[in-house]
Amino acid sequence: MNMSLLQIIVAIFMATAAIAVVASFRKARHAASARRLLRMLERVGLDLAIASSGDNESVMKEIRRRCRTCATEDLCERWLAGDVHGDNYFCPNSSVIVALKGTRGAVG
């Protein structure tokens, strides 16, 4: 086997490994985001049946998207753990969650 072929094989392997690492990281980040979102909804007292109803499907899709791209994950984690007091002002979804909570059937 000549050196060029070996280099191509190694490059393909490294590219495949890099793609696998990125995909794994994204999957883990999405899972963590989903857990945070559920904890957030529970902490603010939103009935999860409202959040998962078909009426709010597009709203929840947007909430999940914002949560996945949130820049305040660390603050959110601390707030959910009770280490930060006050409202969830830092959350890009806070106003939407409050609106959902106020629409109907809020637990509180």
C-alpha positions in Angstrom: 0.0 0.0 0.0 1.5 3.3 -0.9 1.6 6.3 1.4 -1.0 8.4 -0.4 -3.6 5.6 0.0 -2.8 5.2 3.7 -3.1 9.0 4.2 -6.5 9.0 2.5 -7.7 6.1 4.7 -6.5 7.9 7.8 -8.1 11.1 6.8 -11.5 9.4 6.1 -11.3 7.7 9.5 -10.5 11.0 11.3 -13.3 12.8 9.5 -15.8 10.0 10.4 -14.6 10.1 14.0 -15.0 13.9 14.1 -18.6 13.6 12.7 -19.4 10.9 15.3 -18.1 13.1 18.2 -20.1 16.1 17.0 -23.3 14.1 16.6 -22.8 12.6 20.0 -22.3 16.0 21.6 -25.4 17.4 19.9 -27.5 14.5 21.0 -26.3 14.9 24.6 -26.9 18.6 24.5 -30.5 18.1 23.2 -31.2 15.6 25.9 -29.9 18.0 28.6 -32.0 20.8 27.1 -35.1 18.6 27.2 -34.5 17.7 30.9 -34.0 21.4 31.8 -37.2 22.4 29.9 -39.3 19.8 31.7 -37.9 20.9 35.1 -38.5 24.6 34.2 -42.2 23.9 33.3 -42.6 22.0 36.5 -40.9 24.6 38.6 -43.1 27.5 37.3 -46.2 25.3 37.8 -47.3 24.8 34.3 -49.5 21.8 33.9 -47.6 19.4 31.6 -50.8 18.3 30.0 -51.2 21.9 28.7 -47.7 21.9 27.4 -48.1 18.6 25.6 -51.6 19.3 24.2 -52.0 19.4 20.4 -53.2 23.0 20.7 -49.8 24.1 21.8 -47.7 21.9 19.5 -46.2 24.7 17.5 -45.6 26.9 20.6 -43.8 24.0 22.3 -41.7 23.3 19.2 -40.5 27.0 19.3 -39.9 26.7 23.1 -37.8 23.6 22.6 -35.8 25.3 19.8 -35.1 28.3 22.0 -34.1 26.1 24.9 -31.7 24.2 22.8 -30.0 27.4 21.6 -30.1 29.1 25.0 -27.0 31.0 26.1 -27.8 30.9 29.8 -27.7 27.1 30.5 -25.5 27.5 33.5 -27.7 30.1 35.1 -30.8 28.0 34.3 -29.2 24.9 36.0 -28.4 27.0 39.1 -32.0 28.5 39.2 -33.5 25.0 38.8 -31.4 23.7 41.6 -32.5 26.6 43.8 -29.1 28.3 44.0 -30.4 31.4 42.3 -33.5 33.1 43.7 -36.1 35.2 42.0 -37.9 34.8 38.7 -36.6 33.1 35.6 -36.0 36.4 33.9 -32.9 35.0 32.1 -35.0 32.4 30.2 -35.8 33.3 26.6 -39.0 31.4 27.1 -40.2 32.9 30.3 -42.9 35.2 28.8 -44.2 32.3 26.6 -44.3 30.0 29.6 -46.2 32.6 31.7 -48.7 33.0 28.9 -49.2 29.3 28.6 -49.6 29.1 32.4 -52.2 31.8 32.3 -54.3 30.4 29.5 -56.0 27.6 31.2 -55.6 24.9 33.8 -52.5 26.2 35.4 -51.3 24.3 38.4 -50.3 26.5 41.2 
